[in-house]
Each structure stands twice: as structure tokens, then as C-alpha cells.
Amino acid sequence: MNIPDFIKDFPAIDVPFPDSIVTTSAIRSDDGLMVIFEFHQDFSLPEHHHKTQWGTVLAGQLELTIAGKATTYLPGQSYTIPTGVPHAVKVTAGTKALDIFEEPDRYGLRK
């Protein structure tokens, strides 16, 4: 799946990973934050928690471990991570995912 250039031009989020690993395009409102993640390398994020997150895989695959249960998600499959539930992720290079966070300030924006 190709992400249109106008979406790639949305602000990136401020994450502690270089663009060589993941690029992002985000829209923030007063009520939430929507981010498209494009992973250029295999990537793992250790267990953490925050407010509710919903996402769907656009291309590739990712493995989410939510409350100790690991599930692999493929294109078109969606997931919900409830508020406060510990989760970790493993993503393969080439994966694209759309995530929506309940917290509008989950990540800062950069341009």
C-alpha cells in the first residue's frame, strides 16, 4: 500500500528513533492523535502502557503482546489496547500501520 505524498507531508511525531527505522505522519485534534507508521527496519518496542490505542495494519505484519498474550496482525486486521494494559510490539521491515491514540499529546509533533 502506498501512502499518498500529501499524507507523508503531515507532521511527524517526536520519537526517539531515527527516520531510517520508522517514519511517521500524524494528525492531532483536541480529542486524539492519529499516526501512520512506516517501518523501514525490523523494530521492537518493550512493554509499556498508556491510554487507549486502536490500530490497523495497512501492509506487512506486527506482533502485539497485550497483557501477556502475543498475536500477529496482518493487513486489514485491527487491534485495541485498553487504557493501562501492558503491551509490547515487534514489527517487520516494510510494515505500515495506522494507530489512533486516545491521548492527543501521546507524542509531540515535529515538522
PyMOL commands that set and color helices and strands:
alter all, ss='L'
color gray80, all
select helices_A, chain A and resi 5-8
alter helices_A, ss='H'
color red, helices_A
select strands_A, chain A and resi 12-13+22-28+33-39+43-48+53-59+62-66+69-73+78-81+87-91+96-101+109-110
alter strands_A, ss='S'
color yellow, strands_A
deselect
rebuild
show_as cartoon
